[in-house]
């Protein structure tokens, strides 16, 4: 897959990353190379390969499910800039 500088600028805008116009061509080349490599990986034969959560056949060490800290809710709410009815109040970010 080949990306152009204009597509890289759009991706950067979506990711909220500032890039200089003179760097867009280099980023386009690098991202295209990465996407080509990922495309090659999709051609790897995976028939009969069982999915796994971890590459090593190890068991997870689990700790006992016990409460280890005291309830400090009121203390933390007292430190908050704004709290009401046991909840932290935050500025609205979605209109």
SESE-303870 format. One record per atom (N, C-alpha, C): residue in three letters; y, x, z; atom name. Coordinates in Angstrom, 3 decimals, decimal comma. Layout:
# residues N
SITE | resn | yy | xx | zz | name
SITE | Ala | Y | X | Z | CA
...
//
This chain:
# residues 95
SITE | resn | yy | xx | zz | name
SITE | Unk | -1,173 | 0,845 | 0,000 | N
SITE | Unk | 0,000 | 0,000 | 0,000 | CA
SITE | Unk | 1,232 | 0,887 | 0,000 | C
SITE | Unk | 2,149 | 0,581 | -0,851 | N
SITE | Unk | 3,344 | 1,401 | -0,977 | CA
SITE | Unk | 4,561 | 0,620 | -0,482 | C
SITE | Unk | 5,295 | 1,239 | 0,423 | N
SITE | Unk | 6,520 | 0,641 | 0,940 | CA
SITE | Unk | 7,719 | 1,354 | 0,344 | C
SITE | Unk | 8,767 | 0,599 | 0,136 | N
SITE | Unk | 10,010 | 1,188 | -0,347 | CA
SITE | Unk | 11,024 | 1,293 | 0,779 | C
SITE | Unk | 12,115 | 1,984 | 0,517 | N
SITE | Unk | 13,142 | 2,162 | 1,549 | CA
SITE | Unk | 13,707 | 0,834 | 2,065 | C
SITE | Unk | 13,833 | -0,148 | 1,174 | N
SITE | Unk | 14,377 | -1,442 | 1,599 | CA
SITE | Unk | 13,438 | -2,138 | 2,584 | C
SITE | Unk | 12,124 | -2,034 | 2,346 | N
SITE | Unk | 11,149 | -2,625 | 3,277 | CA
SITE | Unk | 11,167 | -1,892 | 4,622 | C
SITE | Unk | 11,357 | -0,595 | 4,579 | N
SITE | Unk | 11,439 | 0,191 | 5,820 | CA
SITE | Unk | 12,669 | -0,222 | 6,620 | C
SITE | Unk | 13,780 | -0,449 | 5,941 | N
SITE | Unk | 14,991 | -0,897 | 6,643 | CA
SITE | Unk | 14,753 | -2,255 | 7,305 | C
SITE | Unk | 14,035 | -3,146 | 6,601 | N
SITE | Unk | 13,741 | -4,465 | 7,167 | CA
SITE | Unk | 12,822 | -4,342 | 8,382 | C
SITE | Unk | 11,802 | -3,489 | 8,283 | N
SITE | Unk | 10,890 | -3,262 | 9,413 | CA
SITE | Unk | 11,668 | -2,681 | 10,595 | C
SITE | Unk | 12,558 | -1,743 | 10,324 | N
SITE | Unk | 13,356 | -1,128 | 11,384 | CA
SITE | Unk | 14,263 | -2,173 | 12,031 | C
SITE | Unk | 14,829 | -3,048 | 11,223 | N
SITE | Unk | 15,678 | -4,101 | 11,775 | CA
SITE | Unk | 14,862 | -5,033 | 12,663 | C
SITE | Unk | 13,667 | -5,421 | 12,215 | N
SITE | Unk | 12,807 | -6,293 | 13,011 | CA
SITE | Unk | 12,393 | -5,634 | 14,320 | C
SITE | Unk | 12,184 | -4,313 | 14,285 | N
SITE | Unk | 11,779 | -3,573 | 15,478 | CA
SITE | Unk | 12,984 | -3,145 | 16,312 | C
SITE | Unk | 14,168 | -3,474 | 15,846 | N
SITE | Unk | 15,406 | -3,097 | 16,527 | CA
SITE | Unk | 15,505 | -1,582 | 16,690 | C
SITE | Unk | 15,150 | -0,883 | 15,602 | N
SITE | Unk | 15,225 | 0,581 | 15,566 | CA
SITE | Unk | 16,288 | 0,955 | 14,543 | C
SITE | Unk | 17,175 | 1,809 | 14,936 | N
SITE | Unk | 18,220 | 2,244 | 14,011 | CA
SITE | Unk | 17,739 | 3,476 | 13,252 | C
SITE | Unk | 17,793 | 3,390 | 11,929 | N
SITE | Unk | 17,459 | 4,554 | 11,108 | CA
SITE | Unk | 18,616 | 4,799 | 10,147 | C
SITE | Unk | 18,789 | 6,057 | 9,804 | N
SITE | Unk | 19,840 | 6,404 | 8,843 | CA
SITE | Unk | 19,336 | 6,121 | 7,437 | C
SITE | Unk | 20,249 | 5,760 | 6,558 | N
SITE | Unk | 19,875 | 5,439 | 5,176 | CA
SITE | Unk | 19,206 | 6,616 | 4,479 | C
SITE | Unk | 19,657 | 7,834 | 4,786 | N
SITE | Unk | 19,068 | 9,004 | 4,120 | CA
SITE | Unk | 17,643 | 9,291 | 4,604 | C
SITE | Unk | 17,245 | 8,732 | 5,753 | N
SITE | Unk | 15,886 | 8,931 | 6,274 | CA
SITE | Unk | 14,905 | 7,857 | 5,808 | C
SITE | Unk | 15,399 | 6,785 | 5,244 | N
SITE | Unk | 14,544 | 5,649 | 4,879 | CA
SITE | Unk | 13,466 | 6,043 | 3,871 | C
SITE | Unk | 13,789 | 6,887 | 2,921 | N
SITE | Unk | 12,802 | 7,296 | 1,907 | CA
SITE | Unk | 11,641 | 8,055 | 2,543 | C
SITE | Unk | 11,944 | 8,952 | 3,465 | N
SITE | Unk | 10,890 | 9,706 | 4,152 | CA
SITE | Unk | 10,013 | 8,806 | 5,004 | C
SITE | Unk | 10,644 | 7,867 | 5,703 | N
SITE | Unk | 9,866 | 6,912 | 6,499 | CA
SITE | Unk | 8,974 | 6,063 | 5,602 | C
SITE | Unk | 9,487 | 5,683 | 4,447 | N
SITE | Unk | 8,703 | 4,874 | 3,516 | CA
SITE | Unk | 7,456 | 5,635 | 3,068 | C
SITE | Unk | 7,622 | 6,919 | 2,768 | N
SITE | Unk | 6,478 | 7,746 | 2,364 | CA
SITE | Unk | 5,454 | 7,853 | 3,486 | C
SITE | Unk | 5,941 | 8,157 | 4,709 | N
SITE | Unk | 5,041 | 8,328 | 5,852 | CA
SITE | Unk | 4,311 | 7,035 | 6,192 | C
SITE | Unk | 5,031 | 5,927 | 6,228 | N
SITE | Unk | 4,390 | 4,648 | 6,539 | CA
SITE | Unk | 3,385 | 4,254 | 5,454 | C
SITE | Unk | 3,704 | 4,539 | 4,214 | N
SITE | Unk | 2,773 | 4,238 | 3,119 | CA
SITE | Unk | 1,487 | 5,051 | 3,271 | C
SITE | Unk | 1,616 | 6,316 | 3,648 | N
SITE | Unk | 0,436 | 7,159 | 3,871 | CA
SITE | Unk | -0,424 | 6,604 | 5,005 | C
SITE | Unk | 0,221 | 6,154 | 6,078 | N
SITE | Unk | -0,518 | 5,584 | 7,211 | CA
SITE | Unk | -1,246 | 4,320 | 6,787 | C
SITE | Unk | -0,573 | 3,452 | 6,064 | N
SITE | Unk | -1,206 | 2,208 | 5,607 | CA
SITE | Unk | -2,351 | 2,487 | 4,637 | C
SITE | Unk | -2,203 | 3,497 | 3,793 | N
SITE | Unk | -3,298 | 3,878 | 2,892 | CA
SITE | Unk | -4,514 | 4,356 | 3,685 | C
SITE | Unk | -4,283 | 5,115 | 4,746 | N
SITE | Unk | -5,379 | 5,596 | 5,578 | CA
SITE | Unk | -6,085 | 4,426 | 6,266 | C
SITE | Unk | -5,328 | 3,486 | 6,790 | N
SITE | Unk | -5,921 | 2,309 | 7,431 | CA
SITE | Unk | -6,740 | 1,517 | 6,416 | C
SITE | Unk | -6,257 | 1,449 | 5,198 | N
SITE | Unk | -6,990 | 0,752 | 4,146 | CA
SITE | Unk | -8,330 | 1,454 | 3,860 | C
SITE | Unk | -8,335 | 2,780 | 3,915 | N
SITE | Unk | -9,582 | 3,528 | 3,731 | CA
SITE | Unk | -10,565 | 3,213 | 4,843 | C
SITE | Unk | -10,073 | 3,043 | 6,061 | N
SITE | Unk | -10,955 | 2,726 | 7,190 | CA
SITE | Unk | -11,651 | 1,391 | 7,003 | C
SITE | Unk | -10,999 | 0,453 | 6,333 | N
SITE | Unk | -11,624 | -0,852 | 6,130 | CA
SITE | Unk | -12,819 | -0,756 | 5,184 | C
SITE | Unk | -12,930 | 0,333 | 4,429 | N
SITE | Unk | -14,070 | 0,521 | 3,529 | CA
SITE | Unk | -15,280 | 1,123 | 4,232 | C
SITE | Unk | -15,143 | 1,532 | 5,479 | N
SITE | Unk | -16,262 | 2,135 | 6,215 | CA
SITE | Unk | -17,361 | 1,095 | 6,424 | C
SITE | Unk | -18,622 | 1,495 | 6,230 | N
SITE | Unk | -19,723 | 0,535 | 6,407 | CA
SITE | Unk | -19,922 | 0,207 | 7,894 | C
SITE | Unk | -19,737 | -1,047 | 8,230 | N
SITE | Unk | -19,888 | -1,459 | 9,629 | CA
SITE | Unk | -20,949 | -2,535 | 9,802 | C
SITE | Unk | -21,734 | -2,774 | 8,768 | N
SITE | Unk | -22,806 | -3,773 | 8,874 | CA
SITE | Unk | -23,821 | -3,313 | 9,916 | C
SITE | Unk | -24,169 | -4,199 | 10,819 | N
SITE | Unk | -25,153 | -3,887 | 11,842 | CA
SITE | Unk | -24,614 | -3,117 | 13,026 | C
SITE | Unk | -23,308 | -2,841 | 13,038 | N
SITE | Unk | -22,714 | -2,130 | 14,163 | CA
SITE | Unk | -22,257 | -3,174 | 15,180 | C
SITE | Unk | -22,766 | -3,054 | 16,408 | N
SITE | Unk | -22,428 | -4,017 | 17,442 | CA
SITE | Unk | -21,069 | -3,677 | 18,051 | C
SITE | Unk | -20,181 | -4,661 | 18,176 | N
SITE | Unk | -18,878 | -4,386 | 18,788 | CA
SITE | Unk | -19,043 | -3,953 | 20,239 | C
SITE | Unk | -18,149 | -3,073 | 20,687 | N
SITE | Unk | -18,214 | -2,630 | 22,076 | CA
SITE | Unk | -16,809 | -2,565 | 22,660 | C
SITE | Unk | -16,742 | -2,707 | 23,965 | N
SITE | Unk | -15,453 | -2,670 | 24,644 | CA
SITE | Unk | -15,012 | -1,241 | 24,916 | C
SITE | Unk | -15,959 | -0,319 | 24,967 | N
SITE | Unk | -15,635 | 1,069 | 25,281 | CA
SITE | Unk | -16,622 | 1,970 | 24,548 | C
SITE | Unk | -16,181 | 3,125 | 24,047 | N
SITE | Unk | -17,086 | 3,981 | 23,302 | CA
SITE | Unk | -18,177 | 4,620 | 24,160 | C
SITE | Unk | -17,990 | 4,671 | 25,459 | N
SITE | Unk | -18,999 | 5,243 | 26,338 | CA
SITE | Unk | -19,779 | 4,127 | 27,014 | C
SITE | Unk | -21,072 | 4,306 | 27,144 | N
SITE | Unk | -21,902 | 3,311 | 27,805 | CA
SITE | Unk | -21,818 | 3,538 | 29,314 | C
SITE | Unk | -20,735 | 3,053 | 29,912 | N
SITE | Unk | -20,495 | 3,268 | 31,339 | CA
SITE | Unk | -20,234 | 1,927 | 32,014 | C
SITE | Unk | -20,544 | 1,872 | 33,274 | N
SITE | Unk | -20,246 | 0,659 | 34,027 | CA
SITE | Unk | -18,920 | 0,842 | 34,742 | C
SITE | Unk | -18,232 | -0,258 | 34,911 | N
SITE | Unk | -16,926 | -0,231 | 35,546 | CA
SITE | Unk | -17,078 | -0,144 | 37,062 | C
SITE | Unk | -16,385 | 0,811 | 37,666 | N
SITE | Unk | -16,383 | 0,888 | 39,125 | CA
SITE | Unk | -15,442 | -0,181 | 39,642 | C
SITE | Unk | -15,942 | -1,073 | 40,456 | N
SITE | Unk | -15,123 | -2,159 | 40,968 | CA
SITE | Unk | -14,857 | -1,954 | 42,453 | C
SITE | Unk | -13,697 | -2,330 | 42,875 | N
SITE | Unk | -13,354 | -2,269 | 44,290 | CA
SITE | Unk | -13,518 | -3,661 | 44,875 | C
SITE | Unk | -13,664 | -3,756 | 46,172 | N
SITE | Unk | -13,762 | -5,080 | 46,790 | CA
SITE | Unk | -12,478 | -5,885 | 46,553 | C
SITE | Unk | -12,615 | -7,160 | 46,312 | N
SITE | Unk | -11,478 | -8,029 | 46,074 | CA
SITE | Unk | -10,923 | -8,492 | 47,417 | C
SITE | Unk | -10,094 | -7,642 | 48,004 | N
SITE | Unk | -9,542 | -7,916 | 49,318 | CA
SITE | Unk | -8,029 | -7,759 | 49,280 | C
SITE | Unk | -7,330 | -8,546 | 50,077 | N
SITE | Unk | -5,880 | -8,415 | 50,202 | CA
SITE | Unk | -5,598 | -7,145 | 50,997 | C
SITE | Unk | -4,772 | -6,262 | 50,425 | N
SITE | Unk | -4,480 | -4,992 | 51,092 | CA
SITE | Unk | -3,008 | -4,863 | 51,475 | C
SITE | Unk | -2,168 | -5,788 | 51,028 | N
SITE | Unk | -0,754 | -5,725 | 51,348 | CA
SITE | Unk | -0,327 | -7,011 | 52,042 | C
SITE | Unk | 0,693 | -6,885 | 52,855 | N
SITE | Unk | 1,202 | -8,064 | 53,550 | CA
SITE | Unk | 2,134 | -8,838 | 52,628 | C
SITE | Unk | 2,324 | -10,112 | 52,927 | N
SITE | Unk | 3,211 | -10,966 | 52,152 | CA
SITE | Unk | 4,662 | -10,603 | 52,472 | C
SITE | Unk | 5,378 | -10,091 | 51,485 | N
SITE | Unk | 6,765 | -9,681 | 51,670 | CA
SITE | Unk | 7,701 | -10,506 | 50,781 | C
SITE | Unk | 7,280 | -11,704 | 50,442 | N
SITE | Unk | 8,025 | -12,537 | 49,508 | CA
SITE | Unk | 9,469 | -12,762 | 49,958 | C
SITE | Unk | 9,675 | -13,162 | 51,201 | N
SITE | Unk | 11,026 | -13,447 | 51,693 | CA
SITE | Unk | 11,903 | -12,197 | 51,646 | C
SITE | Unk | 11,324 | -11,064 | 51,958 | N
SITE | Unk | 12,087 | -9,801 | 51,910 | CA
SITE | Unk | 12,543 | -9,504 | 50,489 | C
SITE | Unk | 11,635 | -9,659 | 49,520 | N
SITE | Unk | 11,980 | -9,383 | 48,130 | CA
SITE | Unk | 12,977 | -10,402 | 47,587 | C
SITE | Unk | 12,815 | -11,672 | 47,960 | N
SITE | Unk | 13,763 | -12,688 | 47,513 | CA
SITE | Unk | 15,157 | -12,425 | 48,082 | C
SITE | Unk | 15,221 | -11,899 | 49,296 | N
SITE | Unk | 16,518 | -11,592 | 49,899 | CA
SITE | Unk | 17,233 | -10,471 | 49,146 | C
SITE | Unk | 16,484 | -9,590 | 48,496 | N
SITE | Unk | 17,074 | -8,473 | 47,743 | CA
SITE | Unk | 17,530 | -8,895 | 46,344 | C
SITE | Unk | 17,054 | -10,047 | 45,875 | N
SITE | Unk | 17,349 | -10,487 | 44,513 | CA
SITE | Unk | 18,807 | -10,914 | 44,381 | C
SITE | Unk | 19,412 | -10,673 | 43,218 | N
SITE | Unk | 20,794 | -11,116 | 42,998 | CA
SITE | Unk | 20,920 | -12,639 | 43,070 | C
SITE | Unk | 19,862 | -13,355 | 42,620 | N
SITE | Unk | 19,895 | -14,814 | 42,661 | CA
SITE | Unk | 18,474 | -15,329 | 42,855 | C
SITE | Unk | 18,325 | -16,232 | 43,834 | N
SITE | Unk | 17,022 | -16,837 | 44,105 | CA
SITE | Unk | 17,249 | -18,260 | 44,586 | C
SITE | Unk | 16,266 | -19,116 | 44,282 | N
SITE | Unk | 16,378 | -20,512 | 44,703 | CA
SITE | Unk | 14,986 | -21,100 | 44,836 | C
SITE | Unk | 14,718 | -21,782 | 45,929 | N
SITE | Unk | 13,423 | -22,435 | 46,173 | CA
SITE | Unk | 12,252 | -21,465 | 46,036 | C
SITE | Unk | 12,432 | -20,236 | 46,484 | N
SITE | Unk | 11,355 | -19,260 | 46,428 | CA
SITE | Unk | 11,133 | -18,642 | 45,065 | C
SITE | Unk | 12,069 | -18,834 | 44,141 | N
SITE | Unk | 11,944 | -18,288 | 42,781 | CA
SITE | Unk | 13,117 | -17,379 | 42,471 | C
SITE | Unk | 12,872 | -16,350 | 41,665 | N
SITE | Unk | 13,940 | -15,487 | 41,178 | CA
SITE | Unk | 14,656 | -16,207 | 40,045 | C
SITE | Unk | 15,974 | -16,206 | 40,061 | N
SITE | Unk | 16,759 | -16,786 | 38,983 | CA
SITE | Unk | 17,219 | -15,668 | 38,059 | C
SITE | Unk | 17,029 | -15,876 | 36,766 | N
SITE | Unk | 17,416 | -14,873 | 35,780 | CA
SITE | Unk | 18,281 | -15,531 | 34,719 | C
SITE | Unk | 19,092 | -14,748 | 34,010 | N
SITE | Unk | 19,933 | -15,343 | 32,957 | CA
SITE | Unk | 19,062 | -15,913 | 31,837 | C
SITE | Unk | 19,526 | -16,971 | 31,250 | N
SITE | Unk | 18,826 | -17,598 | 30,125 | CA
SITE | Unk | 18,908 | -16,668 | 28,917 | C
SITE | Unk | 17,766 | -16,427 | 28,259 | N
SITE | Unk | 17,753 | -15,528 | 27,100 | CA
SITE | Unk | 17,433 | -16,259 | 25,809 | C
SITE | Unk | 16,974 | -17,495 | 25,907 | N
SITE | Unk | 16,642 | -18,281 | 24,714 | CA
SITE | Unk | 17,521 | -19,521 | 24,735 | C
SITE | Unk | 18,187 | -19,772 | 23,628 | N
SITE | Unk | 19,057 | -20,960 | 23,556 | CA
SITE | Unk | 18,379 | -22,051 | 22,795 | C
//
